[in-house]
Amino acid sequence: MRILADGTMKPKPSALKAAEWYQQEPLPMRVMRKQTSVKVFMGAGWEKGTVVEWRASGITVYLPRKKKTVTVRDNRNLKEDTSK
């Protein structure tokens, strides 16, 4: 965040983007096909993974770096991975 010469505050663009992302509804879960590349928010940040299973109650994702499978039950903790 920066304070401008006129005294107003200007937040970082990334903070605005994150705030906008977390304003979306946690449920219902969006539909994703199997083998879709996604990013899952864990405690240490975003982890890359692939969708294993989709259900209305949550999306199961395999995280190869951690060698484990997690079930995400909140839309805000899951993004489609656009980087290839």
PDB file of N, CA, C and O in Angstrom:
ATOM      1  N   MET A   1       0.837  -1.162   0.000  1.00  0.00           N
ATOM      2  CA  MET A   1       0.000   0.000   0.000  1.00  0.00           C
ATOM      3  C   MET A   1       0.894   1.240   0.000  1.00  0.00           C
ATOM      4  O   MET A   1       1.912   1.289   0.690  1.00  0.00           O
ATOM      5  N   ARG A   2       0.497   2.225  -0.776  1.00  0.00           N
ATOM      6  CA  ARG A   2       1.260   3.476  -0.862  1.00  0.00           C
ATOM      7  C   ARG A   2       0.387   4.641  -0.450  1.00  0.00           C
ATOM      8  O   ARG A   2      -0.825   4.635  -0.665  1.00  0.00           O
ATOM      9  N   ILE A   3       1.010   5.633   0.140  1.00  0.00           N
ATOM     10  CA  ILE A   3       0.333   6.891   0.445  1.00  0.00           C
ATOM     11  C   ILE A   3       0.738   7.879  -0.645  1.00  0.00           C
ATOM     12  O   ILE A   3       1.923   8.160  -0.820  1.00  0.00           O
ATOM     13  N   LEU A   4      -0.228   8.399  -1.367  1.00  0.00           N
ATOM     14  CA  LEU A   4       0.035   9.337  -2.453  1.00  0.00           C
ATOM     15  C   LEU A   4       0.264  10.744  -1.902  1.00  0.00           C
ATOM     16  O   LEU A   4       0.003  11.004  -0.728  1.00  0.00           O
ATOM     17  N   ALA A   5       0.750  11.648  -2.748  1.00  0.00           N
ATOM     18  CA  ALA A   5       1.075  13.012  -2.336  1.00  0.00           C
ATOM     19  C   ALA A   5      -0.143  13.761  -1.790  1.00  0.00           C
ATOM     20  O   ALA A   5      -0.006  14.624  -0.922  1.00  0.00           O
ATOM     21  N   ASP A   6      -1.330  13.432  -2.296  1.00  0.00           N
ATOM     22  CA  ASP A   6      -2.533  14.115  -1.804  1.00  0.00           C
ATOM     23  C   ASP A   6      -3.085  13.483  -0.521  1.00  0.00           C
ATOM     24  O   ASP A   6      -4.121  13.918  -0.018  1.00  0.00           O
ATOM     25  N   GLY A   7      -2.403  12.456   0.015  1.00  0.00           N
ATOM     26  CA  GLY A   7      -2.802  11.836   1.279  1.00  0.00           C
ATOM     27  C   GLY A   7      -3.699  10.626   1.147  1.00  0.00           C
ATOM     28  O   GLY A   7      -4.038  10.010   2.158  1.00  0.00           O
ATOM     29  N   THR A   8      -4.097  10.261  -0.063  1.00  0.00           N
ATOM     30  CA  THR A   8      -4.942   9.084  -0.244  1.00  0.00           C
ATOM     31  C   THR A   8      -4.079   7.828  -0.295  1.00  0.00           C
ATOM     32  O   THR A   8      -2.897   7.881  -0.638  1.00  0.00           O
ATOM     33  N   MET A   9      -4.694   6.695   0.054  1.00  0.00           N
ATOM     34  CA  MET A   9      -3.977   5.427   0.029  1.00  0.00           C
ATOM     35  C   MET A   9      -4.265   4.694  -1.270  1.00  0.00           C
ATOM     36  O   MET A   9      -5.392   4.704  -1.765  1.00  0.00           O
ATOM     37  N   LYS A  10      -3.243   4.063  -1.813  1.00  0.00           N
ATOM     38  CA  LYS A  10      -3.385   3.291  -3.038  1.00  0.00           C
ATOM     39  C   LYS A  10      -2.928   1.862  -2.750  1.00  0.00           C
ATOM     40  O   LYS A  10      -1.734   1.631  -2.557  1.00  0.00           O
ATOM     41  N   PRO A  11      -3.864   0.882  -2.718  1.00  0.00           N
ATOM     42  CA  PRO A  11      -3.461  -0.505  -2.453  1.00  0.00           C
ATOM     43  C   PRO A  11      -2.754  -1.113  -3.654  1.00  0.00           C
ATOM     44  O   PRO A  11      -2.912  -0.654  -4.786  1.00  0.00           O
ATOM     45  N   LYS A  12      -1.975  -2.152  -3.389  1.00  0.00           N
ATOM     46  CA  LYS A  12      -1.294  -2.869  -4.462  1.00  0.00           C
ATOM     47  C   LYS A  12      -2.337  -3.552  -5.345  1.00  0.00           C
ATOM     48  O   LYS A  12      -3.373  -3.991  -4.845  1.00  0.00           O
ATOM     49  N   PRO A  13      -2.078  -3.646  -6.651  1.00  0.00           N
ATOM     50  CA  PRO A  13      -3.035  -4.323  -7.539  1.00  0.00           C
ATOM     51  C   PRO A  13      -3.266  -5.780  -7.141  1.00  0.00           C
ATOM     52  O   PRO A  13      -4.378  -6.290  -7.282  1.00  0.00           O
ATOM     53  N   SER A  14      -2.231  -6.451  -6.645  1.00  0.00           N
ATOM     54  CA  SER A  14      -2.380  -7.853  -6.256  1.00  0.00           C
ATOM     55  C   SER A  14      -3.327  -7.992  -5.067  1.00  0.00           C
ATOM     56  O   SER A  14      -4.060  -8.977  -4.977  1.00  0.00           O
ATOM     57  N   ALA A  15      -3.322  -7.021  -4.155  1.00  0.00           N
ATOM     58  CA  ALA A  15      -4.223  -7.066  -3.006  1.00  0.00           C
ATOM     59  C   ALA A  15      -5.670  -6.905  -3.464  1.00  0.00           C
ATOM     60  O   ALA A  15      -6.565  -7.564  -2.936  1.00  0.00           O
ATOM     61  N   LEU A  16      -5.899  -6.041  -4.435  1.00  0.00           N
ATOM     62  CA  LEU A  16      -7.252  -5.869  -4.971  1.00  0.00           C
ATOM     63  C   LEU A  16      -7.734  -7.130  -5.670  1.00  0.00           C
ATOM     64  O   LEU A  16      -8.894  -7.522  -5.541  1.00  0.00           O
ATOM     65  N   LYS A  17      -6.828  -7.764  -6.416  1.00  0.00           N
ATOM     66  CA  LYS A  17      -7.180  -8.991  -7.128  1.00  0.00           C
ATOM     67  C   LYS A  17      -7.513 -10.109  -6.151  1.00  0.00           C
ATOM     68  O   LYS A  17      -8.475 -10.848  -6.357  1.00  0.00           O
ATOM     69  N   ALA A  18      -6.719 -10.237  -5.081  1.00  0.00           N
ATOM     70  CA  ALA A  18      -6.967 -11.266  -4.076  1.00  0.00           C
ATOM     71  C   ALA A  18      -8.284 -11.015  -3.355  1.00  0.00           C
ATOM     72  O   ALA A  18      -9.045 -11.950  -3.106  1.00  0.00           O
ATOM     73  N   ALA A  19      -8.557  -9.757  -3.018  1.00  0.00           N
ATOM     74  CA  ALA A  19      -9.811  -9.424  -2.343  1.00  0.00           C
ATOM     75  C   ALA A  19     -11.005  -9.748  -3.232  1.00  0.00           C
ATOM     76  O   ALA A  19     -12.021 -10.254  -2.755  1.00  0.00           O
ATOM     77  N   GLU A  20     -10.884  -9.459  -4.513  1.00  0.00           N
ATOM     78  CA  GLU A  20     -11.955  -9.765  -5.460  1.00  0.00           C
ATOM     79  C   GLU A  20     -12.177 -11.276  -5.557  1.00  0.00           C
ATOM     80  O   GLU A  20     -13.317 -11.737  -5.629  1.00  0.00           O
ATOM     81  N   TRP A  21     -11.084 -12.045  -5.559  1.00  0.00           N
ATOM     82  CA  TRP A  21     -11.170 -13.509  -5.644  1.00  0.00           C
ATOM     83  C   TRP A  21     -11.919 -14.070  -4.441  1.00  0.00           C
ATOM     84  O   TRP A  21     -12.752 -14.963  -4.594  1.00  0.00           O
ATOM     85  N   TYR A  22     -11.633 -13.559  -3.250  1.00  0.00           N
ATOM     86  CA  TYR A  22     -12.251 -14.098  -2.046  1.00  0.00           C
ATOM     87  C   TYR A  22     -13.665 -13.589  -1.802  1.00  0.00           C
ATOM     88  O   TYR A  22     -14.295 -14.000  -0.827  1.00  0.00           O
ATOM     89  N   GLN A  23     -14.182 -12.713  -2.648  1.00  0.00           N
ATOM     90  CA  GLN A  23     -15.561 -12.266  -2.531  1.00  0.00           C
ATOM     91  C   GLN A  23     -16.537 -13.245  -3.181  1.00  0.00           C
ATOM     92  O   GLN A  23     -17.747 -13.122  -2.988  1.00  0.00           O
ATOM     93  N   GLN A  24     -16.034 -14.217  -3.950  1.00  0.00           N
ATOM     94  CA  GLN A  24     -16.933 -15.163  -4.609  1.00  0.00           C
ATOM     95  C   GLN A  24     -17.510 -16.147  -3.587  1.00  0.00           C
ATOM     96  O   GLN A  24     -16.990 -16.290  -2.481  1.00  0.00           O
ATOM     97  N   GLU A  25     -18.562 -16.800  -3.969  1.00  0.00           N
ATOM     98  CA  GLU A  25     -19.241 -17.753  -3.092  1.00  0.00           C
ATOM     99  C   GLU A  25     -18.423 -19.038  -2.944  1.00  0.00           C
ATOM    100  O   GLU A  25     -17.856 -19.517  -3.926  1.00  0.00           O
ATOM    101  N   PRO A  26     -18.351 -19.604  -1.733  1.00  0.00           N
ATOM    102  CA  PRO A  26     -17.603 -20.847  -1.542  1.00  0.00           C
ATOM    103  C   PRO A  26     -18.292 -22.072  -2.151  1.00  0.00           C
ATOM    104  O   PRO A  26     -17.626 -23.028  -2.546  1.00  0.00           O
ATOM    105  N   LEU A  27     -19.602 -22.042  -2.224  1.00  0.00           N
ATOM    106  CA  LEU A  27     -20.369 -23.145  -2.793  1.00  0.00           C
ATOM    107  C   LEU A  27     -21.400 -22.566  -3.738  1.00  0.00           C
ATOM    108  O   LEU A  27     -21.757 -21.404  -3.545  1.00  0.00           O
ATOM    109  N   PRO A  28     -21.903 -23.244  -4.720  1.00  0.00           N
ATOM    110  CA  PRO A  28     -21.582 -24.608  -5.130  1.00  0.00           C
ATOM    111  C   PRO A  28     -20.235 -24.692  -5.851  1.00  0.00           C
ATOM    112  O   PRO A  28     -19.748 -23.710  -6.413  1.00  0.00           O
ATOM    113  N   MET A  29     -19.660 -25.865  -5.818  1.00  0.00           N
ATOM    114  CA  MET A  29     -18.367 -26.087  -6.466  1.00  0.00           C
ATOM    115  C   MET A  29     -18.535 -25.989  -7.972  1.00  0.00           C
ATOM    116  O   MET A  29     -19.542 -26.433  -8.524  1.00  0.00           O
ATOM    117  N   ARG A  30     -17.535 -25.400  -8.639  1.00  0.00           N
ATOM    118  CA  ARG A  30     -17.581 -25.323 -10.099  1.00  0.00           C
ATOM    119  C   ARG A  30     -17.263 -26.698 -10.680  1.00  0.00           C
ATOM    120  O   ARG A  30     -16.609 -27.519 -10.035  1.00  0.00           O
ATOM    121  N   VAL A  31     -17.721 -26.936 -11.875  1.00  0.00           N
ATOM    122  CA  VAL A  31     -17.516 -28.228 -12.538  1.00  0.00           C
ATOM    123  C   VAL A  31     -16.141 -28.245 -13.189  1.00  0.00           C
ATOM    124  O   VAL A  31     -15.775 -27.314 -13.906  1.00  0.00           O
ATOM    125  N   MET A  32     -15.375 -29.318 -12.935  1.00  0.00           N
ATOM    126  CA  MET A  32     -14.060 -29.486 -13.553  1.00  0.00           C
ATOM    127  C   MET A  32     -13.906 -30.924 -14.022  1.00  0.00           C
ATOM    128  O   MET A  32     -14.293 -31.864 -13.328  1.00  0.00           O
ATOM    129  N   ARG A  33     -13.339 -31.080 -15.199  1.00  0.00           N
ATOM    130  CA  ARG A  33     -13.108 -32.420 -15.745  1.00  0.00           C
ATOM    131  C   ARG A  33     -11.908 -33.077 -15.083  1.00  0.00           C
ATOM    132  O   ARG A  33     -11.041 -32.404 -14.527  1.00  0.00           O
ATOM    133  N   LYS A  34     -11.875 -34.398 -15.151  1.00  0.00           N
ATOM    134  CA  LYS A  34     -10.708 -35.126 -14.656  1.00  0.00           C
ATOM    135  C   LYS A  34      -9.479 -34.737 -15.471  1.00  0.00           C
ATOM    136  O   LYS A  34      -9.593 -34.405 -16.651  1.00  0.00           O
ATOM    137  N   GLN A  35      -8.328 -34.778 -14.855  1.00  0.00           N
ATOM    138  CA  GLN A  35      -7.027 -34.462 -15.451  1.00  0.00           C
ATOM    139  C   GLN A  35      -6.857 -32.974 -15.771  1.00  0.00           C
ATOM    140  O   GLN A  35      -5.924 -32.608 -16.486  1.00  0.00           O
ATOM    141  N   THR A  36      -7.738 -32.110 -15.256  1.00  0.00           N
ATOM    142  CA  THR A  36      -7.577 -30.669 -15.434  1.00  0.00           C
ATOM    143  C   THR A  36      -6.477 -30.182 -14.505  1.00  0.00           C
ATOM    144  O   THR A  36      -6.445 -30.555 -13.332  1.00  0.00           O
ATOM    145  N   SER A  37      -5.572 -29.350 -15.018  1.00  0.00           N
ATOM    146  CA  SER A  37      -4.521 -28.772 -14.180  1.00  0.00           C
ATOM    147  C   SER A  37      -5.118 -27.651 -13.339  1.00  0.00           C
ATOM    148  O   SER A  37      -5.784 -26.756 -13.859  1.00  0.00           O
ATOM    149  N   VAL A  38      -4.870 -27.710 -12.031  1.00  0.00           N
ATOM    150  CA  VAL A  38      -5.421 -26.720 -11.113  1.00  0.00           C
ATOM    151  C   VAL A  38      -4.359 -26.286 -10.113  1.00  0.00           C
ATOM    152  O   VAL A  38      -3.295 -26.896 -10.010  1.00  0.00           O
ATOM    153  N   LYS A  39      -4.666 -25.224  -9.381  1.00  0.00           N
ATOM    154  CA  LYS A  39      -3.852 -24.790  -8.256  1.00  0.00           C
ATOM    155  C   LYS A  39      -4.742 -24.810  -7.022  1.00  0.00           C
ATOM    156  O   LYS A  39      -5.867 -24.311  -7.045  1.00  0.00           O
ATOM    157  N   VAL A  40      -4.227 -25.391  -5.948  1.00  0.00           N
ATOM    158  CA  VAL A  40      -4.961 -25.512  -4.692  1.00  0.00           C
ATOM    159  C   VAL A  40      -4.262 -24.661  -3.649  1.00  0.00           C
ATOM    160  O   VAL A  40      -3.040 -24.721  -3.511  1.00  0.00           O
ATOM    161  N   PHE A  41      -5.033 -23.864  -2.909  1.00  0.00           N
ATOM    162  CA  PHE A  41      -4.426 -23.048  -1.867  1.00  0.00           C
ATOM    163  C   PHE A  41      -4.269 -23.881  -0.613  1.00  0.00           C
ATOM    164  O   PHE A  41      -5.247 -24.363  -0.041  1.00  0.00           O
ATOM    165  N   MET A  42      -3.012 -24.045  -0.189  1.00  0.00           N
ATOM    166  CA  MET A  42      -2.688 -24.747   1.058  1.00  0.00           C
ATOM    167  C   MET A  42      -2.137 -23.691   2.010  1.00  0.00           C
ATOM    168  O   MET A  42      -2.078 -22.517   1.644  1.00  0.00           O
ATOM    169  N   GLY A  43      -1.743 -24.063   3.190  1.00  0.00           N
ATOM    170  CA  GLY A  43      -1.244 -23.116   4.179  1.00  0.00           C
ATOM    171  C   GLY A  43      -0.028 -22.333   3.724  1.00  0.00           C
ATOM    172  O   GLY A  43       0.137 -21.173   4.101  1.00  0.00           O
ATOM    173  N   ALA A  44       0.825 -22.950   2.919  1.00  0.00           N
ATOM    174  CA  ALA A  44       2.065 -22.302   2.482  1.00  0.00           C
ATOM    175  C   ALA A  44       1.934 -21.614   1.133  1.00  0.00           C
ATOM    176  O   ALA A  44       2.921 -21.075   0.632  1.00  0.00           O
ATOM    177  N   GLY A  45       0.754 -21.614   0.527  1.00  0.00           N
ATOM    178  CA  GLY A  45       0.567 -20.970  -0.765  1.00  0.00           C
ATOM    179  C   GLY A  45      -0.151 -21.880  -1.738  1.00  0.00           C
ATOM    180  O   GLY A  45      -0.805 -22.842  -1.337  1.00  0.00           O
ATOM    181  N   TRP A  46      -0.026 -21.571  -3.019  1.00  0.00           N
ATOM    182  CA  TRP A  46      -0.718 -22.309  -4.074  1.00  0.00           C
ATOM    183  C   TRP A  46       0.127 -23.489  -4.530  1.00  0.00           C
ATOM    184  O   TRP A  46       1.307 -23.327  -4.842  1.00  0.00           O
ATOM    185  N   GLU A  47      -0.476 -24.686  -4.568  1.00  0.00           N
ATOM    186  CA  GLU A  47       0.179 -25.924  -5.018  1.00  0.00           C
ATOM    187  C   GLU A  47      -0.466 -26.379  -6.320  1.00  0.00           C
ATOM    188  O   GLU A  47      -1.686 -26.322  -6.473  1.00  0.00           O
ATOM    189  N   LYS A  48       0.369 -26.833  -7.261  1.00  0.00           N
ATOM    190  CA  LYS A  48      -0.160 -27.343  -8.526  1.00  0.00           C
ATOM    191  C   LYS A  48      -0.599 -28.793  -8.356  1.00  0.00           C
ATOM    192  O   LYS A  48       0.009 -29.567  -7.617  1.00  0.00           O
ATOM    193  N   GLY A  49      -1.675 -29.137  -9.062  1.00  0.00           N
ATOM    194  CA  GLY A  49      -2.176 -30.499  -9.014  1.00  0.00           C
ATOM    195  C   GLY A  49      -3.084 -30.782 -10.193  1.00  0.00           C
ATOM    196  O   GLY A  49      -3.271 -29.938 -11.070  1.00  0.00           O
ATOM    197  N   THR A  50      -3.656 -32.003 -10.202  1.00  0.00           N
ATOM    198  CA  THR A  50      -4.594 -32.393 -11.253  1.00  0.00           C
ATOM    199  C   THR A  50      -5.853 -32.969 -10.610  1.00  0.00           C
ATOM    200  O   THR A  50      -5.792 -33.633  -9.575  1.00  0.00           O
ATOM    201  N   VAL A  51      -6.990 -32.701 -11.242  1.00  0.00           N
ATOM    202  CA  VAL A  51      -8.271 -33.166 -10.728  1.00  0.00           C
ATOM    203  C   VAL A  51      -8.369 -34.674 -10.912  1.00  0.00           C
ATOM    204  O   VAL A  51      -8.112 -35.202 -11.994  1.00  0.00           O
ATOM    205  N   VAL A  52      -8.746 -35.357  -9.835  1.00  0.00           N
ATOM    206  CA  VAL A  52      -8.931 -36.807  -9.859  1.00  0.00           C
ATOM    207  C   VAL A  52     -10.414 -37.147  -9.916  1.00  0.00           C
ATOM    208  O   VAL A  52     -10.822 -38.072 -10.618  1.00  0.00           O
ATOM    209  N   GLU A  53     -11.224 -36.383  -9.163  1.00  0.00           N
ATOM    210  CA  GLU A  53     -12.650 -36.685  -9.071  1.00  0.00           C
ATOM    211  C   GLU A  53     -13.419 -35.404  -8.771  1.00  0.00           C
ATOM    212  O   GLU A  53     -12.934 -34.528  -8.056  1.00  0.00           O
ATOM    213  N   TRP A  54     -14.639 -35.306  -9.334  1.00  0.00           N
ATOM    214  CA  TRP A  54     -15.507 -34.169  -9.045  1.00  0.00           C
ATOM    215  C   TRP A  54     -16.797 -34.667  -8.429  1.00  0.00           C
ATOM    216  O   TRP A  54     -17.402 -35.620  -8.921  1.00  0.00           O
ATOM    217  N   ARG A  55     -17.220 -34.023  -7.351  1.00  0.00           N
ATOM    218  CA  ARG A  55     -18.521 -34.274  -6.726  1.00  0.00           C
ATOM    219  C   ARG A  55     -19.117 -32.926  -6.349  1.00  0.00           C
ATOM    220  O   ARG A  55     -18.404 -31.924  -6.291  1.00  0.00           O
ATOM    221  N   ALA A  56     -20.404 -32.899  -6.097  1.00  0.00           N
ATOM    222  CA  ALA A  56     -21.053 -31.652  -5.699  1.00  0.00           C
ATOM    223  C   ALA A  56     -20.525 -31.165  -4.351  1.00  0.00           C
ATOM    224  O   ALA A  56     -20.536 -29.964  -4.080  1.00  0.00           O
ATOM    225  N   SER A  57     -20.064 -32.084  -3.509  1.00  0.00           N
ATOM    226  CA  SER A  57     -19.569 -31.712  -2.181  1.00  0.00           C
ATOM    227  C   SER A  57     -18.102 -31.298  -2.180  1.00  0.00           C
ATOM    228  O   SER A  57     -17.633 -30.710  -1.205  1.00  0.00           O
ATOM    229  N   GLY A  58     -17.367 -31.595  -3.252  1.00  0.00           N
ATOM    230  CA  GLY A  58     -15.961 -31.211  -3.302  1.00  0.00           C
ATOM    231  C   GLY A  58     -15.236 -31.799  -4.493  1.00  0.00           C
ATOM    232  O   GLY A  58     -15.744 -32.693  -5.171  1.00  0.00           O
ATOM    233  N   ILE A  59     -14.043 -31.286  -4.739  1.00  0.00           N
ATOM    234  CA  ILE A  59     -13.215 -31.743  -5.856  1.00  0.00           C
ATOM    235  C   ILE A  59     -11.956 -32.368  -5.278  1.00  0.00           C
ATOM    236  O   ILE A  59     -11.265 -31.750  -4.468  1.00  0.00           O
ATOM    237  N   THR A  60     -11.657 -33.599  -5.694  1.00  0.00           N
ATOM    238  CA  THR A  60     -10.468 -34.296  -5.225  1.00  0.00           C
ATOM    239  C   THR A  60      -9.333 -34.032  -6.198  1.00  0.00           C
ATOM    240  O   THR A  60      -9.480 -34.208  -7.407  1.00  0.00           O
ATOM    241  N   VAL A  61      -8.185 -33.603  -5.650  1.00  0.00           N
ATOM    242  CA  VAL A  61      -7.032 -33.201  -6.456  1.00  0.00           C
ATOM    243  C   VAL A  61      -5.798 -33.949  -5.977  1.00  0.00           C
ATOM    244  O   VAL A  61      -5.566 -34.074  -4.775  1.00  0.00           O
ATOM    245  N   TYR A  62      -4.997 -34.454  -6.937  1.00  0.00           N
ATOM    246  CA  TYR A  62      -3.711 -35.085  -6.602  1.00  0.00           C
ATOM    247  C   TYR A  62      -2.615 -34.033  -6.729  1.00  0.00           C
ATOM    248  O   TYR A  62      -2.503 -33.359  -7.753  1.00  0.00           O
ATOM    249  N   LEU A  63      -1.805 -33.898  -5.673  1.00  0.00           N
ATOM    250  CA  LEU A  63      -0.684 -32.954  -5.652  1.00  0.00           C
ATOM    251  C   LEU A  63       0.614 -33.740  -5.784  1.00  0.00           C
ATOM    252  O   LEU A  63       1.071 -34.330  -4.805  1.00  0.00           O
ATOM    253  N   PRO A  64       1.227 -33.763  -6.983  1.00  0.00           N
ATOM    254  CA  PRO A  64       2.413 -34.600  -7.193  1.00  0.00           C
ATOM    255  C   PRO A  64       3.619 -34.170  -6.356  1.00  0.00           C
ATOM    256  O   PRO A  64       4.422 -35.017  -5.965  1.00  0.00           O
ATOM    257  N   ARG A  65       3.761 -32.901  -6.079  1.00  0.00           N
ATOM    258  CA  ARG A  65       4.913 -32.438  -5.309  1.00  0.00           C
ATOM    259  C   ARG A  65       4.875 -32.937  -3.862  1.00  0.00           C
ATOM    260  O   ARG A  65       5.913 -33.224  -3.266  1.00  0.00           O
ATOM    261  N   LYS A  66       3.669 -33.036  -3.312  1.00  0.00           N
ATOM    262  CA  LYS A  66       3.514 -33.537  -1.943  1.00  0.00           C
ATOM    263  C   LYS A  66       3.175 -35.023  -1.916  1.00  0.00           C
ATOM    264  O   LYS A  66       3.155 -35.642  -0.852  1.00  0.00           O
ATOM    265  N   LYS A  67       2.909 -35.590  -3.084  1.00  0.00           N
ATOM    266  CA  LYS A  67       2.536 -37.000  -3.230  1.00  0.00           C
ATOM    267  C   LYS A  67       1.338 -37.351  -2.359  1.00  0.00           C
ATOM    268  O   LYS A  67       1.342 -38.357  -1.650  1.00  0.00           O
ATOM    269  N   LYS A  68       0.306 -36.499  -2.424  1.00  0.00           N
ATOM    270  CA  LYS A  68      -0.905 -36.798  -1.676  1.00  0.00           C
ATOM    271  C   LYS A  68      -2.131 -36.266  -2.405  1.00  0.00           C
ATOM    272  O   LYS A  68      -2.035 -35.423  -3.298  1.00  0.00           O
ATOM    273  N   THR A  69      -3.282 -36.782  -1.999  1.00  0.00           N
ATOM    274  CA  THR A  69      -4.553 -36.398  -2.577  1.00  0.00           C
ATOM    275  C   THR A  69      -5.332 -35.590  -1.545  1.00  0.00           C
ATOM    276  O   THR A  69      -5.406 -35.980  -0.380  1.00  0.00           O
ATOM    277  N   VAL A  70      -5.910 -34.471  -1.964  1.00  0.00           N
ATOM    278  CA  VAL A  70      -6.711 -33.635  -1.074  1.00  0.00           C
ATOM    279  C   VAL A  70      -8.078 -33.399  -1.691  1.00  0.00           C
ATOM    280  O   VAL A  70      -8.230 -33.415  -2.913  1.00  0.00           O
ATOM    281  N   THR A  71      -9.074 -33.181  -0.838  1.00  0.00           N
ATOM    282  CA  THR A  71     -10.407 -32.833  -1.299  1.00  0.00           C
ATOM    283  C   THR A  71     -10.665 -31.382  -0.942  1.00  0.00           C
ATOM    284  O   THR A  71     -10.592 -30.995   0.224  1.00  0.00           O
ATOM    285  N   VAL A  72     -10.967 -30.584  -1.952  1.00  0.00           N
ATOM    286  CA  VAL A  72     -11.216 -29.154  -1.765  1.00  0.00           C
ATOM    287  C   VAL A  72     -12.720 -28.951  -1.712  1.00  0.00           C
ATOM    288  O   VAL A  72     -13.445 -29.364  -2.617  1.00  0.00           O
ATOM    289  N   ARG A  73     -13.188 -28.305  -0.634  1.00  0.00           N
ATOM    290  CA  ARG A  73     -14.625 -28.101  -0.461  1.00  0.00           C
ATOM    291  C   ARG A  73     -15.024 -26.634  -0.500  1.00  0.00           C
ATOM    292  O   ARG A  73     -16.147 -26.281  -0.139  1.00  0.00           O
ATOM    293  N   ASP A  74     -14.103 -25.777  -0.940  1.00  0.00           N
ATOM    294  CA  ASP A  74     -14.369 -24.342  -1.012  1.00  0.00           C
ATOM    295  C   ASP A  74     -13.843 -23.828  -2.353  1.00  0.00           C
ATOM    296  O   ASP A  74     -12.667 -24.006  -2.672  1.00  0.00           O
ATOM    297  N   ASN A  75     -14.716 -23.190  -3.137  1.00  0.00           N
ATOM    298  CA  ASN A  75     -14.348 -22.665  -4.456  1.00  0.00           C
ATOM    299  C   ASN A  75     -13.163 -21.712  -4.403  1.00  0.00           C
ATOM    300  O   ASN A  75     -12.373 -21.644  -5.344  1.00  0.00           O
ATOM    301  N   ARG A  76     -13.040 -20.976  -3.300  1.00  0.00           N
ATOM    302  CA  ARG A  76     -12.011 -19.949  -3.216  1.00  0.00           C
ATOM    303  C   ARG A  76     -10.613 -20.531  -3.064  1.00  0.00           C
ATOM    304  O   ARG A  76      -9.626 -19.818  -3.240  1.00  0.00           O
ATOM    305  N   ASN A  77     -10.515 -21.818  -2.739  1.00  0.00           N
ATOM    306  CA  ASN A  77      -9.216 -22.464  -2.566  1.00  0.00           C
ATOM    307  C   ASN A  77      -8.780 -23.252  -3.796  1.00  0.00           C
ATOM    308  O   ASN A  77      -7.850 -24.056  -3.719  1.00  0.00           O
ATOM    309  N   LEU A  78      -9.436 -23.032  -4.920  1.00  0.00           N
ATOM    310  CA  LEU A  78      -9.148 -23.792  -6.132  1.00  0.00           C
ATOM    311  C   LEU A  78      -9.196 -22.868  -7.343  1.00  0.00           C
ATOM    312  O   LEU A  78     -10.167 -22.138  -7.542  1.00  0.00           O
ATOM    313  N   LYS A  79      -8.139 -22.909  -8.149  1.00  0.00           N
ATOM    314  CA  LYS A  79      -8.081 -22.132  -9.403  1.00  0.00           C
ATOM    315  C   LYS A  79      -7.648 -23.056 -10.523  1.00  0.00           C
ATOM    316  O   LYS A  79      -6.894 -24.005 -10.307  1.00  0.00           O
ATOM    317  N   GLU A  80      -8.129 -22.772 -11.718  1.00  0.00           N
ATOM    318  CA  GLU A  80      -7.643 -23.504 -12.879  1.00  0.00           C
ATOM    319  C   GLU A  80      -6.259 -22.971 -13.213  1.00  0.00           C
ATOM    320  O   GLU A  80      -6.057 -21.757 -13.249  1.00  0.00           O
ATOM    321  N   ASP A  81      -5.305 -23.860 -13.457  1.00  0.00           N
ATOM    322  CA  ASP A  81      -3.918 -23.463 -13.730  1.00  0.00           C
ATOM    323  C   ASP A  81      -3.793 -23.047 -15.183  1.00  0.00           C
ATOM    324  O   ASP A  81      -3.974 -23.860 -16.089  1.00  0.00           O
ATOM    325  N   THR A  82      -3.484 -21.777 -15.403  1.00  0.00           N
ATOM    326  CA  THR A  82      -3.355 -21.263 -16.771  1.00  0.00           C
ATOM    327  C   THR A  82      -1.921 -21.322 -17.283  1.00  0.00           C
ATOM    328  O   THR A  82      -1.697 -21.198 -18.487  1.00  0.00           O
ATOM    329  N   SER A  83      -0.946 -21.509 -16.398  1.00  0.00           N
ATOM    330  CA  SER A  83       0.459 -21.590 -16.834  1.00  0.00           C
ATOM    331  C   SER A  83       0.772 -23.014 -17.272  1.00  0.00           C
ATOM    332  O   SER A  83       0.427 -23.974 -16.583  1.00  0.00           O
ATOM    333  N   LYS A  84       1.416 -23.144 -18.401  1.00  0.00           N
ATOM    334  CA  LYS A  84       1.766 -24.489 -18.911  1.00  0.00           C
ATOM    335  C   LYS A  84       3.246 -24.569 -19.123  1.00  0.00           C
ATOM    336  O   LYS A  84       3.754 -25.607 -19.547  1.00  0.00           O
TER     337      LYS A  84
END
